[in-house]
Amino acid sequence: MEFINRQIYLATFSTNALKVIKKYGCGIEYNQFCISSTLDDDKVDRSISAMRNEAKGCNLTTEDGAIDPAKAVVHGPFTEIIPEAIDKMAIDMAMTRVNQAYAAVRRLGLNRLVLHSGYIPFMYFKEWHASQSIKFWNKYMEDKAEDFTLYIENVLDDEPQNLIDIVRGIDDPRVKLCLDIGHANAVTLPEFTVYDWIEKMGPYIGHFHFHNNDGTGDQHGPIMEGTMDIEQILSTIDDYCSADATITVESRDCDESVWWLMENVGK
C-alpha cells in the first residue's frame, strides 16, 4: 500500500533518540520543555544550548549553523497547564509558562509548538473546558508571529468533538490540532475508534503523535505492537487530513517504528 509522503520526527524522550534520528535522517521533536521548570530563568539558557547541540549532532542544521525549522518541532510544558482552571492565579501561571515556551521556540529560530489541551475529566465540564480554552488560546495567540503554529494535543480527552469545538472557536489558521493516536486509543469512549477521531478531526489536524498500546493505558509502545492497525491509520489520515500533516514517533523503543515510517511515508 502506498501512502502520502510526510515529514517524520522522533521525540527526544525515546530510547537512543539522537542516535536513531541521525541513523535514519528524520526530524526531531524536542521534549526539554515538557516539565515547565526547565523554562525558569536559571535553566532555559542551558536547555536551549543543549537543543542546538543536539540538532548539530543529528545533522539538522542549515549551512549557517541554525536549526532547520523544517526539521524540528518543540513540545511545550504540560505540567499544570489547565486552560479551564477556575482560579485566576492558575490561569496566569499557565499563561506565563506557555509564553516562556514561545519565547524559547523563537530563540531557537523555530516556529512550531505542541501544547496539551489540559482537559481534566471528572473535575471540569466539557462545555466549560471548551469555552475557557477558546478564551485562553485566543489571548495567547494575540501577540504571536504570523509564521508561528500552535498544535493543541489530546491527552485525557475521550472524544474528538470538544477539541473540534475549541479549534473552531479559536478560528485562527495558526492554531491546529495534534492528534496523539496512542492517547486516543487508551481513553476514547466505546462508541469511537481512533479511525473515527481522524475522520472527524481531519481538516483541523496539522500534526500527529504515533505510538501504540493495548487500549488499557498510555504505554507508548512501538507502532506495530498494539490494537491499532498503523497501515489503516495512515490510510485514514491520507483520506481525511492535509497532505502536509506531519508525524512524530513517541514510542519509547523507537528504532523499528522510525525505520518503518521512514521506509513507507518518510521524506
N, C-alpha and C positions, 0 to 999 in steps of 0.2 A: 504494500500500500504506500502511495506517495502522499506526502504532506507538504504544506507550505513551509518554506524555509524561514526560520526565525532566529533572532539573536538569543543565545543561551548564556546564562550566567550561573555561577556557583556561589552559594552562601559561605562566608568565611568561617562560620562555626562548624562546618563539616570537617570530618577527619581528613587530615592532609590536604586541606582545601587548596593551598597555594601550589603545592606540587601538582595537583590534578588540573588546576587552571592552566599552568604552564605546559603540562603534558598534552592537553587537548586543544588549547588555544581558545577557550571560552572566555566570557567576561566574568566580572566579579561583582558580587553584592556584599557590600561591607556591613558587618554586624557590630562594629565597635561601639556604636551609639545606642544599641538596644537597651542597655542599662543607663538610665538618664544621668547618673552621677559622672559618667565619663565626659559629659559636656561641661562640667564645672571648670571654672577659670584656671585652676591649678592642674587640670588634666587634659584639656582639649588640645593644647598645642602638641603634646606628646602623642595623642591619638592621631591627629592629622599627619604628623611626621611619619608615624608607622604606616598609615594608609598609603601615603605617597611612596614609601619604600616598597610596600607590597606590590603596588602597581608596576613599579620599575622592575622588580624581580620577576614579575609574571609577564613582562613584555607588553604591558597595557598602556604605554605612554606614547605620545606623539613625538615628532622629531625634535621639538623644543624641550622635551622632558616632562611636559604636563600630562596628567592622567587623561586618557582619551575618553571624553564624555559618552561616546557611543559604547564603550566597553565597561562602564561602571554605573551601578545603582547603589544608593545608600539606604539602609534600613534605619529608621529613626527610633527614638525611645518608645517603649511600650509600658514601662513601669509607671503605674498611677496616672496614666493619660486617660482621663474619663470625661469626654465632652459633655455628658449628660449629668455631671455632678451637680448637686443642689447647692453645696457650699461654694460661695464665690471665691474663697481662697483656694479651693481645689482647682477651680477653673483657671484662675490666674497663674497657679503653679504650672498647670498643663500647658497653657499658652506660652509661658516663659520657656519651658523645655522644648516645645516644638519650634519656637522661633530660634532658640540656640542651635537646634539641629539644622534649620535652614541656613543660618549664618555659616555653620561648618561646611555644609554642602557647597556653598558659594566660594568659600575659601579654597576648597579642593578643585574649583573650576568645573563643578558638576551641576546637573540640573534636574535630577530625579530623586524623589524621596518617598519611601514607603512608610506609612504610619497605620497602626492598628485602629479599628473602629472604636474600640474601648467599650463596647456593649457588655454589660454585666447582667445576665438573666436573673430573675427572681428578686432583684433589687430595684430595677427601673422598668417601667412600662415601655414597650417598644415605641409607642407613639411619642412619648416624652423623649426617649433617646433620639428618635429621628428629628424632632423639631429642634432640640437643643444642639444636636450635631450640625444641623444646617447653619444655625447661628454661629457656632464655634468656628466651623471651617470657612464660612464666608468672611468672618472677621480676620481669620488667619491669612487668607489669600489677598486681603486688601492691598498690601504693600509688596507683594511678591512679583518677581520679574516675569515678563511675558514668556520667556523661554523655559520657565520652571514648570515641572509636572509633579503633582501630588497624587499618590496612589493610596486609597483607603482600603485596608485589608480586613477581611473577615477573620474572626477568631472564634468567639463563642456564639456568634450569630447562627441561629438554627434554621433560617430560611432566607431566600435571596431578596424578597420584596422590600424589606426595610432598608437594605443597602441601596437598592434601586431608588427608593423614595428619597434617600439622603442625597445621592448624586444628582438626581433630577432637581431637588430643591436648591442645591448649591448653584446649579446651572452655570458652570464655569468650564470652558473647554480644557482648562489646565488641570482639572480635577477628574480623575478616573478611578476605577476600582481595580484592586489587586485581588484576584480570586486565589485563595490558598485551597487547593483541592483536598489536601490532607485534613485541614481543619474542617472543611465542609463535610467530608466523609465521616468524620468522627462524631459530629454533633447534629447533623441535619435531621429534621423531622421525618418521620416514617414515610410521609407522602411525597418526599422529594428524593431524587437521586442526584449525584454530582453532575450528571449529564444535564439534568433539568436546570441546575444552577447556571451552567454555561449557556444554555439556550436562553434563559430568561434575562441574565445579566449581560449577555454577549455584546451589545452595542456600547456598553459602558466600561468594558474591561480593557485595560491597557497593559496589564502585567499579570503573570501567574507565578505562584509558588508551587513546585512539584515535589511531592513525597507521597508515600503510600502507607496504608495501615489496614488493620482488620475490621475497622469500623467501630471499635470499642474505645479507642483512645488515640491521642496525638503522638504516634510512635516515631514519626519522621524516618520511616524505613525506605529502602531502595524502591525506585518507582515501579519495578516489576514484581514486588513482593507485597501483596495486599489484595483487597477486594475490588479495587478499581482496575479496569482494563485501560492501560495507558494509550493503546492504539485507538480505542474508541473515544477516549478523552481528546486526543489530538484531532481526530476526525470531526468531533463535535465542535471543537474550537475553530477549525477551518470553516465549518458551516455557518457559525454564528458570530465570530469575532473578527476584528480588523486584522488584515494581513501583517500589520506592524506590531501586534501584541507580542510581548517578549516573555521569556520563561526563565525563572531561577530555580535551580535544583536545591532543595533543602533537606535532602536525605543525609543523615549523619554518616553512613557508609556510602560514599558518593561516587567512587570511581566508575563502577559499571553503569550507573544511572547517567552520568555525564557522557560517557562513551556512547551509550545507546542513543541519546538525544542528538549528540553531535553527528553521529552517523546517519540519522534519519531525518532530522529537521534543522540541524545547526548550520549557521552560515558565518 
